Amino acid sequence: MTTASAATSTGSTHAPGATAPVSAHTPASSSSTAAPSAPASVDCIIAGGGPAGLFLALLLVRQGISVALMEAHGDFDRDFRGDTIHPSTMEVLDELDLADAVLALDPGKVRSLMLVSGTESIRIADFSRLKTRFPYIAMMPQVQLLNVLAREATRFEGFHLLFHASVNRLLYHNGIVNGVTWRRNGTDYEMRAQLVIGADGRASRVRRLAELEMVKTAAPMDVLWFRVPQPPGAVDEQAAFRFGPGSALVLLDRGDQLQVGYILARKAYGALRQKGFDAFRRSCVEVCPALAPVIDNVTGWKDVALLSVECGRLTTWHKPGVLCIGDAAHIMSPAGGIGISYAVQDAVAAANILTEPLRDRNVNEIALLAVQQRREKATRFIQKFQSVIHDNIVASALHSRHRLPLPWFARLLPHIPLLRDMPARTIAFGPQPEHVHHLRTRGPAGSGHLT
Ligand SMILES: Cc1cc2nc3c(=O)[nH]c(=O)nc-3n(C[C@H](O)[C@H](O)[C@H](O)COP(=O)(O)OP(=O)(O)OC[C@H]3O[C@@H](n4cnc5c(N)ncnc54)[C@H](O)[C@@H]3O)c2cc1C
């Protein structure tokens, strides 16, 4: 087993306390602008300011571990990437004393998940029956949640948040990753660390640079997302999955708005477009007649966002000095809307396992493997659960010329007391919910840095 070398023992050439513009040995660099005031080294570099990256950053800086969080964009705003906060995530927020700050933002609350076909409907998951302080899926723009986390992390001395900072290379010392180069405005900079975390999402660059192998499991769908004003009778504190002949809709209650996901077979978008936008709108209304009075608010293809659904996971999540978590380690389909909660649970597990090794400057592969082992079973389980949904519910709806009856097992479930709460529990918590081990903060609550 190897040990990642300490960030400060790398022999890099820049002055301490300032990020080094990359010099001769980095080919991609162009002329240097003034160096941003970022540190030359930290304990942990996290690539990606999504849910996985921000939760991990906060959990580590609370324990006195210095963190540079590098986000390629200039803010945290990503539309249609999931605005769900599951009970497991609310419980983690509660453990961090942040649940009330999130609830103060007045999120919507989805209390049940319905399966609907024509006039037939089944409450497949009833979150209000769960034994938790948060028996619902909170709905609010993801950017608001991420801003709460970033603000909290900024209270701690060792936190460095770098926007417009795109990680583009891994740096090595004796074959062990011990830093990155990151690019801003065409200039490359170096930063060293004991550990680099790839939390950079499903197209993860860190994963690619570390040459970690992703096994892809094809999913049979793409999704077109759009929003309309909330029509009466569509959903009420609910999420609904509605079947139609050859298509299906996901409906999410967003208060005065309704978020709609139109599911279509993989690569069927071209054919759909050829039929024209009016045909698309008619198809939406056919599946959900309650949309009729509001569908004209989507006026053309520019109002809908096409997102392809992928599914896959890494066979190995780590290499000496580098670990992937969240979508970088396992791409989740939107089925069940569980991607964010799994990303958060990875972050909690990683912080629980890696805080002591980072403090002792001894992040070895045993510790990195322990993170994968802790999270892999839960990930496999939920991806299996998602593929059951894809294969048995979504795919059959997409390939049918007639409106399908609701599946027999869905009809049966609410009548079997032992199984009745299983879908709600699985969606809300997964098989292995994670809890924060280090509840008390160790780092001085000074002020972090925004660069
Ligand atoms: C269509 C669709 C709908 C979804 N709906 C839901 C839902 O309703 N609920 C749900 O729970 N999940 C949903 N998901 C899944 C969810 O979006 C992901 O599982 C979740 O965002 C993963 O979080 P993450 O932090 O791992 O990655 P991400 O949220 O993808 O964050 C990665 C971040 O890394 C940044 N980045 C990328 N490359 C670099 C780089 N080189 N350097 C620095 N930064 C970089 C990106 O800008 C991004 O901010 C959906 C996914 C899709 C595709």
The ligand as an SDF file (V2000), in Angstrom:
LIG
                    3D

 53 58  0  0  0  0  0  0  0  0999 V2000
  -31.8740   14.9240  -16.3370 C   0  0  0  0  0  0  0  0  0  0  0  0
  -31.4150   14.6760  -14.9540 C   0  0  0  0  0  0  0  0  0  0  0  0
  -32.2760   14.9210  -13.9190 C   0  0  0  0  0  0  0  0  0  0  0  0
  -31.9050   14.6330  -12.6080 C   0  0  0  0  0  0  0  0  0  0  0  0
  -32.7960   14.8280  -11.6080 N   0  0  0  0  0  0  0  0  0  0  0  0
  -32.4450   14.5120  -10.3600 C   0  0  0  0  0  0  0  0  0  0  0  0
  -33.3420   14.7320   -9.2740 C   0  0  0  0  0  0  0  0  0  0  0  0
  -34.4640   15.2100   -9.4350 O   0  0  0  0  0  0  0  0  0  0  0  0
  -32.9210   14.4110   -8.0310 N   0  0  0  0  0  0  0  0  0  0  0  0
  -31.6850   13.8920   -7.8030 C   0  0  0  0  0  0  0  0  0  0  0  0
  -31.3630   13.5880   -6.6440 O   0  0  0  0  0  0  0  0  0  0  0  0
  -30.8160   13.6920   -8.8030 N   0  0  0  0  0  0  0  0  0  0  0  0
  -31.1570   13.9970  -10.0640 C   0  0  0  0  0  0  0  0  0  0  0  0
  -30.2630   13.8100  -11.0710 N   0  0  0  0  0  0  0  0  0  0  0  0
  -28.9240   13.3050  -10.7660 C   0  0  0  0  0  0  0  0  0  0  0  0
  -28.1140   14.4180  -10.0970 C   0  0  0  0  0  0  0  0  0  0  0  0
  -28.0410   15.5480  -10.9470 O   0  0  0  0  0  0  0  0  0  0  0  0
  -26.7010   13.9210   -9.8010 C   0  0  0  0  0  0  0  0  0  0  0  0
  -26.7240   12.6080   -9.3000 O   0  0  0  0  0  0  0  0  0  0  0  0
  -26.0090   14.8200   -8.7780 C   0  0  0  0  0  0  0  0  0  0  0  0
  -26.0010   16.1610   -9.2260 O   0  0  0  0  0  0  0  0  0  0  0  0
  -24.5870   14.3510   -8.5370 C   0  0  0  0  0  0  0  0  0  0  0  0
  -23.9210   15.2900   -7.7290 O   0  0  0  0  0  0  0  0  0  0  0  0
  -22.3410   15.4830   -7.8620 P   0  0  0  0  0  0  0  0  0  0  0  0
  -21.9720   16.4990   -6.8450 O   0  0  0  0  0  0  0  0  0  0  0  0
  -21.6830   14.1660   -7.8210 O   0  0  0  0  0  0  0  0  0  0  0  0
  -22.1110   16.0360   -9.3340 O   0  0  0  0  0  0  0  0  0  0  0  0
  -22.6990   17.3290  -10.0620 P   0  0  0  0  0  0  0  0  0  0  0  0
  -23.9090   17.8230   -9.3920 O   0  0  0  0  0  0  0  0  0  0  0  0
  -22.7780   16.9790  -11.4910 O   0  0  0  0  0  0  0  0  0  0  0  0
  -21.5670   18.4420   -9.8340 O   0  0  0  0  0  0  0  0  0  0  0  0
  -20.3360   18.3660  -10.4950 C   0  0  0  0  0  0  0  0  0  0  0  0
  -19.7410   19.7700  -10.5440 C   0  0  0  0  0  0  0  0  0  0  0  0
  -18.4100   19.6630  -11.0280 O   0  0  0  0  0  0  0  0  0  0  0  0
  -18.1480   20.7750  -11.8860 C   0  0  0  0  0  0  0  0  0  0  0  0
  -17.0370   20.3730  -12.7670 N   0  0  0  0  0  0  0  0  0  0  0  0
  -17.0790   19.5290  -13.8180 C   0  0  0  0  0  0  0  0  0  0  0  0
  -15.8400   19.3750  -14.3300 N   0  0  0  0  0  0  0  0  0  0  0  0
  -15.0140   20.1320  -13.5670 C   0  0  0  0  0  0  0  0  0  0  0  0
  -13.6000   20.3750  -13.5890 C   0  0  0  0  0  0  0  0  0  0  0  0
  -12.7930   19.8020  -14.5090 N   0  0  0  0  0  0  0  0  0  0  0  0
  -13.0760   21.2170  -12.6620 N   0  0  0  0  0  0  0  0  0  0  0  0
  -13.8760   21.7990  -11.7360 C   0  0  0  0  0  0  0  0  0  0  0  0
  -15.2070   21.6000  -11.6820 N   0  0  0  0  0  0  0  0  0  0  0  0
  -15.7650   20.7680  -12.5720 C   0  0  0  0  0  0  0  0  0  0  0  0
  -19.4710   20.9960  -12.5970 C   0  0  0  0  0  0  0  0  0  0  0  0
  -19.5550   22.3240  -13.0910 O   0  0  0  0  0  0  0  0  0  0  0  0
  -20.4760   20.7260  -11.4810 C   0  0  0  0  0  0  0  0  0  0  0  0
  -20.8210   21.8940  -10.7830 O   0  0  0  0  0  0  0  0  0  0  0  0
  -30.6130   14.1090  -12.3660 C   0  0  0  0  0  0  0  0  0  0  0  0
  -29.7070   13.9170  -13.4090 C   0  0  0  0  0  0  0  0  0  0  0  0
  -30.1160   14.1900  -14.6950 C   0  0  0  0  0  0  0  0  0  0  0  0
  -29.1540   13.9630  -15.8050 C   0  0  0  0  0  0  0  0  0  0  0  0
  1  2  1  0
  2  3  1  0
  2 52  2  0
  3  4  2  0
  4  5  1  0
  4 50  1  0
  5  6  2  0
  6  7  1  0
  6 13  1  0
  7  8  2  0
  7  9  1  0
  9 10  1  0
 10 11  2  0
 10 12  1  0
 12 13  2  0
 13 14  1  0
 14 15  1  0
 14 50  1  0
 15 16  1  0
 16 17  1  0
 16 18  1  0
 18 19  1  0
 18 20  1  0
 20 21  1  0
 20 22  1  0
 22 23  1  0
 23 24  1  0
 24 25  2  0
 24 26  1  0
 24 27  1  0
 27 28  1  0
 28 29  2  0
 28 30  1  0
 28 31  1  0
 31 32  1  0
 32 33  1  0
 33 34  1  0
 33 48  1  0
 34 35  1  0
 35 36  1  0
 35 46  1  0
 36 37  1  0
 36 45  1  0
 37 38  2  0
 38 39  1  0
 39 40  1  0
 39 45  2  0
 40 41  1  0
 40 42  2  0
 42 43  1  0
 43 44  2  0
 44 45  1  0
 46 47  1  0
 46 48  1  0
 48 49  1  0
 50 51  2  0
 51 52  1  0
 52 53  1  0
M  END
$$$$
